[in-house]
């Protein structure tokens, strides 16, 4: 029988019990996990006592009875089998249990066994067996924050250690340093630059990334999933860098009454499968205001702190903010290297962790962050040891780059741990005898022996890859012989790709890069590392520091004092109970307070949803699980398009016919003879669903649909955005409305009929092609009246259109996509 031990006995003892109930952030409507009620989330042990349990449940270590022989060559030995199953043997880092040594078996896409003795696993008798001795078998790393379409250049000069240029807000550094483009292509997919960036992450053991784009193949892109990922069970993740639509304005002001230009409202966010969004990227007042307005429904705010969201950065925050995130099941995505190199400070991730919240880690990008997850882990480890008084255990840090990243992407049912039934996303790291999590934390690219994504070998030790895959080429990584399956994944060899990107940032990171952005917190004339009398390097003398061993400088948001939310003289950064047991000081403990962030001694709760009336945005409507339900206005396309229904209204349009379907939405129209038919003018509209939406997948041209969504204007086009409901009224394929006959001049940009016929099927008569814009998939036609752009959003002509081609007529849906364009639906 295996023996069981618990060597991680240094966990903090149980401390003050804090509540997880009541109304949401700043009096807004939140969901503290499952659901927003006086009962904590029983499925989350940490939620029972956020201050008392700074670590996840301690891992059980199982000492398996059968030792493994040391590999004869390299990191792993292979015994070929005739079946499809693969047995990996070594030190297994399971979720909640570590096996010394143990085994992981996978067959096809999924893991079929984790434990000591794999002989009972299906397919074991004919399996290929990989003995890795003392080396560590871990889930593949999950990068919860990257910009994979950009990071192919060297770091910004200002990110060097001790550089005087540290900023207050991301718009400050963006003013100073325009974002460098990826010189080898930064479109959303399949450019050499994007492929190169994926390989850089692969070499460091990453199998999944939230990266704002993708290349087909290789590592999995959780925010840009395609058909193969949907087939495996992944859902769509919405990734937002500029959720306040401030990407081009370089704004520095704070709008009154939370009057930001929100990309979504809170109901749309609550309806998403998952949202990972950048917020509070800086330390100044604007950074703080951004998050305050995104954690409340009151005062013009939008409550985005929900159980389906993760927030990147959240630097200008205090213990109250992190407590709100923890209660509602929202994840903090921590990118400390990028924060420190830009702002000289970072999120108080240890506070979020101490409160029982989930902290994931992401690299950001090469310009200001880490080139790989292993380099970001090195930064986390350095901060933990030097500046955070070892607030995190090794296991905590390992979880940040595995299961916690999966939780941030709401993919933890599929990836993030070595669990039977989950996908076989696996990375093997070189380790010393008895070494567990530290083998991953201290690893470099040379230490990565194998990387497998849903059962497909992507990269690893030469003989192991040769046994498990074909057509993979040899590559030298930090003097180690490895193989990479680039040809299979990218239809392009690694050698060819290397030649195509000669000036790209290196894909192989053997040691800390000389130009790597700093992980040493500093701000000119404030603090610049550990000194005598300032052991945590925060600029406060130890004698007057409310956290002498934990970095917690005074930030602009702190009103001249180190943060101490509960006023007990111990700073939030090191306080084992940073929000106390009665945060709002109304005499009602957090555990039972229906409004823990709003003083409310009376505890009135008229709709009995466990959100007190004092902090419930809809006190007469029960909404225990999320934000207040939307008020839907029954409308017509006519009312929306002629302005009767104002922008921002949530409207319901009934029984419209789908006239065209593109990559991120569909057009619908009133047909002559329909109930309410008022003619062709203002009878058509575009519904933006975004790519990957199940609503988009379900509809077909010719269906009758009822749509609920928000009225908005995008690129000059009035449309319905991010619908919360699309009901197919009739799944039959009905004939389209008759096209409206118009001249090119009438429907071109600025034409007399362009606005009334926007979204409507239109036919332009005899015309000739005068020019081609191949990069945009467009061509221009000219009739006797003038010119009109024709676009390929709904249909790509084949063979390609050529200049001089004559048409008897061109029919399509009229759209306004920055300019008036005709969208043909077919040949």
LUMMIMAR-992610 format. One record per residue (C-alpha): x, y, z; residue in one letter. Coordinates in steps of 0.05 Angstrom, whole numbers, plus 5000, padded with zeros to 4 digits. Last residue first. Example, Ala and Ser with C-alpha at 12.3 -4.5 7.8 and 13.67 -1.06 7.14 Angstrom:
! LUMMIMAR-992610
527349795143s;524649105156a;
***
This chain:
! LUMMIMAR-992610
454356943856x;452456963929x;450157403987x;452958053960x;454858574012x;454259283985x;458359804022x;457060474054x;463160704093x;466160524160x;462359874154x;455560154133x;451859564102x;447259484042x;445258744034x;446658483966x;444858493892x;449358693834x;446258783765x;447858663691x;455058643713x;461258823674x;468358623690x;473359173674x;477759063735x;477858343757x;473657953808x;476757333836x;474156663811x;470756573858x;467257133895x;467657143972x;460657214002x;457757524065x;463357994086x;466058044015x;465158784000x;462459203942x;464259943942x;459660403902x;461060903846x;456861403807x;450361523770x;451361153705x;454060553741x;460760453773x;463159863814x;468659843866x;472059223892x;473158953962x;476558383999x;480358874043x;487358684020x;484658573949x;482359283939x;480259243865x;478359813818x;473360013764x;468659423761x;462859573714x;455459703725x;448459533700x;443559573758x;444359633833x;440059173876x;438859273950x;437158804008x;436459244070x;441359344127x;442360084110x;436760274063x;434460894100x;441661124112x;444361034042x;438161314006x;440462023992x;447761823984x;452862024035x;456861384028x;454061023967x;446660833966x;443761363920x;450161423878x;450160683862x;443060713837x;437360363872x;432559783863x;430259493929x;431258743933x;425158293942x;425157994011x;428657324018x;425156664007x;424056264070x;428655714094x;424955384151x;427355444222x;421355874242x;421356274306x;428756174319x;429956534385x;436056964394x;437157194466x;442457614502x;444457954437x;451558234435x;449958854392x;443759074354x;445659544298x;446160264275x;452160324229x;456960904233x;462960484252x;458860194308x;452360494333x;448560134388x;441859834406x;442759294459x;439958594449x;433858144444x;432557804377x;426557424350x;428157014288x;425156764223x;430156334184x;431756474111x;439256524121x;441156064178x;441456164253x;444455684304x;451855824295x;450656574303x;446856464368x;452255984392x;457156564385x;463956354358x;465257024325x;461657634352x;454057674356x;452958334320x;445858384293x;445358814230x;438959174212x;433759224157x;426959574149x;429160294155x;426260444085x;423359814053x;415959934068x;411959994133x;410759254147x;407759194217x;405658474207x;409558214148x;406958334078x;413558594050x;419158294091x;422158624152x;429658504154x;435358124187x;442858164178x;447657694213x;453657694259x;461057574268x;463357154209x;457557344163x;450257144154x;445257484107x;437857574100x;435057304166x;427657444169x;424757844227x;419557524274x;420257984334x;425258534353x;426658604427x;430459214451x;435559394504x;436460134497x;443460414492x;442060814428x;435161104429x;428860754403x;425361274358x;432061354322x;429661184252x;433460524253x;430960284320x;423760464309x;423760154240x;426959504265x;421159444312x;420859484387x;418859134451x;423259454504x;427158974548x;428859184619x;434858764636x;435258334698x;439158614756x;446158334763x;447557614783x;445457014824x;440757284877x;436657724831x;429957844864x;426458454837x;423858984886x;430759204910x;433459294838x;440259614849x;440859254915x;445659594963x;440959915014x;435459414998x;439858845023x;442058314976x;440157635004x;434857544950x;429057664998x;425658184954x;424758675011x;431558585042x;432259055101x;438758965141x;437059525190x;444359655209x;446059815136x;453060085125x;454759895053x;460359415033x;457758815073x;450558925050x;446658305068x;451258235129x;451257525158x;458457315151x;460858025144x;458858155216x;453258655229x;454959245275x;454859735217x;462459785212x;462459695136x;467959165138x;465458795199x;469958195210x;476458525190x;478158695118x;485558535119x;485357925165x;492257615157x;494958325148x;501258345105x;499358775046x;493259065081x;497759425129x;497359265203x;495259865245x;488259585257x;484860075210x;480759545173x;482759815105x;490059925120x;493560205058x;499960585073x;498261315084x;498561945040x;491461895014x;492561174988x;490361274915x;497061614897x;500661004923x;504260944990x;509060354985x;507159655006x;512759145000x;512258635056x;517258545113x;516159205149x;508559195138x;505959795177x;512660135162x;514760655214x;520760275243x;522259915178x;523360575142x;518460655085x;521160695014x;518160034993x;524559614992x;522059065038x;528059085087x;528059835092x;533159995147x;539059795104x;536459795033x;531859364990x;530059634922x;529160324891x;524060724928x;520761414924x;525461904890x;524761534823x;520060944827x;522660244838x;520159534843x;525259024818x;522258544767x;525758884710x;524258804637x;528858294604x;534458614564x;539858124585x;535057534577x;534657094639x;537156404617x;536055914560x;530256284527x;528955994458x;523956374414x;528456974409x;525257654394x;524257704319x;529657994274x;530757384229x;523357194223x;522756804158x;529056394169x;526456144236x;519755954204x;523255534151x;527455184204x;521355074248x;517954734189x;511454984161x;504654644155x;503354974221x;501554384266x;504453794228x;510454184203x;511654484271x;512153814308x;518354004349x;523953534367x;529353634420x;536753544429x;539053964488x;544554494479x;539655044501x;534554794451x;537354434390x;531954254340x;530153594306x;524053574262x;517353234274x;514452814218x;511852254262x;509452244333x;509851844398x;516451464392x;520152014357x;517552514408x;520552094464x;527151984428x;528452724416x;526053014480x;520153464472x;515153824428x;507953804404x;505553114424x;498153064412x;494052794470x;490053434483x;496553844480x;502953474499x;509553804518x;515753394536x;522653494567x;522454214589x;528754334630x;532754674575x;527255194569x;528555414640x;525655134703x;526055454772x;518555474785x;517254804750x;522354414790x;520254804851x;513454464848x;516253774863x;523453584879x;524452914914x;530252724869x;532153304824x;527653534769x;527153614694x;520253844673x;514653454637x;508753834608x;501753554598x;495153754567x;491553094563x;484453354565x;480553224629x;476952574642x;481752334696x;485152944727x;492053214715x;490253944724x;489254584684x;484654344629x;477454134613x;473154304674x;477954874688x;476155234624x;472955854655x;478856254627x;480856504696x;479555804723x;484355514671x;489656014694x;488355804765x;489255064747x;496155154717x;500455784722x;497656044788x;497355334815x;504955294811x;505555934851x;501055664906x;504755004906x;511255364919x;508055704978x;505856424972x;506556985023x;514056885024x;515357565058x;512557924998x;518658324975x;524757874970x;522157164968x;515357274937x;517857804889x;523357354864x;518556764857x;513457174818x;519057424773x;521656724760x;514456504746x;514157044693x;520556764662x;517556074662x;511156344631x;515056604572x;517757264543x;515957644606x;513158344610x;514459044582x;515658964507x;515858204509x;508458134524x;503258044580x;506257434614x;500057184652x;498856924722x;492656684757x;490356884827x;483956584856x;481056894918x;481356614989x;482357275024x;489757105031x;490257014956x;487257694940x;491858004992x;497857634963x;496157894894x;497158614917x;497458824844x;503959134820x;508659714831x;514260084794x;509160304743x;511860044676x;517259534695x;513359344757x;506759224723x;509858844665x;513758394712x;507758294758x;502758034708x;497157794755x;490357564730x;485557654788x;479457204784x;472157374798x;468356884843x;463657404871x;466257384941x;473557384918x;472657984873x;469258384928x;474758194976x;479958424925x;476559104922x;475959174997x;483358975005x;485659544961x;486159674887x;490260094839x;493759484809x;487759114781x;492358784728x;487858324687x;480758204713x;477357524706x;469957454695x;464656904697x;463356934772x;461957674768x;465558334780x;463358684717x;458359134753x;457259734707x;457560414738x;453061024726x;452561184800x;450360484821x;451359814787x;458059714820x;464759364808x;466759674741x;466260394764x;471060264822x;475659914773x;476460504726x;476661004783x;482960684812x;486760734746x;484361444738x;486861634807x;493861364794x;497060684805x;496760364736x;492959854695x;486359904732x;482759444682x;484358934628x;478758434615x;478057674613x;470657514602x;467456824603x;461156484578x;458057164568x;451057324595x;453657694656x;457758134611x;451658314569x;447858474632x;453558904658x;453659354597x;458759244543x;464259654508x;463460184562x;464660904541x;465861154611x;460861604647x;462461354716x;458561934745x;463662444720x;468862224671x;476062154697x;481162494653x;487562204624x;484961974556x;489761684506x;484161724455x;485661124412x;484660514457x;479860854505x;473860414488x;472460284562x;473359524553x;480059674521x;484059034526x;478058574524x;478157814515x;471357484509x;471956734519x;467756264476x;466555574502x;471054964501x;467854274497x;472753884454x;468654014392x;468954764407x;476454694408x;476754354340x;471854874310x;475855484330x;477555814396x;480056524397x;480056694471x;482856034494x;488455984443x;491155274446x;498555164431x;500554884363x;495254934308x;492055514272x;495556144297x;491856544348x;489257214372x;488257604436x;492757164478x;489156764530x;494056194526x;494155434529x;499554894524x;505455254557x;511754844573x;517155364561x;518655144489x;511255214474x;511155954495x;516656124445x;513155684394x;506756094401x;510656734389x;513756464326x;506956264300x;504356974312x;510257284275x;509856804216x;502656984205x;496956504213x;491956874256x;489257514286x;493557994245x;499958214276x;504858054220x;512357954219x;514358644246x;509758554305x;507959274317x;511159714371x;505860054414x;507360794415x;512060944473x;511161594510x;503661684501x;502760934512x;506861014575x;502161524603x;495961174576x;497860574618x;497260974681x;501961274732x;508661154697x;515760964714x;521461274676x;527261354724x;530460694701x;532860314762x;532059634727x;530659684653x;523359774629x;524560464600x;528460174541x;522159814516x;523159064511x;525358744445x;520458584390x;515958004374x;510358094423x;504658334379x;499657794357x;500757394420x;498357924467x;498557524532x;494557414595x;492056764626x;498056334606x;496255614623x;502155154634x;501354424614x;499353994673x;505453724709x;509753104706x;516153234745x;522652864734x;524752344786x;524751774736x;521951974668x;519551294645x;515351344582x;511150734567x;507650604501x;501250234517x;499549514497x;498149244566x;495849914593x;490049994545x;485050154599x;488550324664x;489149764715x;496649714707x;497350454722x;499650354794x;501050984833x;495751484809x;492751844750x;488851474697x;484851594633x;487152294612x;483752514548x;485052684475x;486951984450x;489151534507x;492451834567x;495751514627x;499051894683x;503651534732x;506651604800x;513151684837x;512252004887x;504952184873x;502552884890x;495252964909x;490753574913x;490953704838x;496153224814x;503553374807x;506152694786x;513452524800x;515152044743x;511651564697x;507951734633x;503751174603x;501151264532x;495050914504x;494350794429x;496750074427x;502949734399x;507749954453x;514750244452x;518650294516x;521550994521x;526551284570x;526051984598x;530552564617x;536652394576x;539551694573x;538851104620x;532851404656x;533351284732x;529450674754x;522550804782x;520750614853x;514650184868x;511250334934x;508151004917x;509351564967x;502851944965x;503452684982x;496853025000x;496853734978x;494654255028x;487854565013x;489355204976x;493455705015x;491656335054x;486055975092x;483956385152x;482557035117x;477756745066x;473956285113x;468455875080x;470356125012x;476955755016x;473255085017x;469755254951x;463954784936x;460255024998x;459755724968x;457956135029x;450756185051x;447856885064x;446456954990x;449657164925x;449756454896x;454456094885x;460456544881x;459357224912x;454557464858x;454358224851x;449358784847x;452359444866x;452959764935x;460359914925x;461459194905x;455858704917x;450558574968x;451158065022x;455257455036x;462257205041x;463357285114x;470057295149x;472656805201x;478657055239x;484656595238x;486055855224x;493355695227x;497955905171x;500755355128x;507755105146x;505654375148x;507154225075x;509953535085x;503253185088x;504452445084x;501151825055x;504251145046x;502550714986x;500050005000x;
***
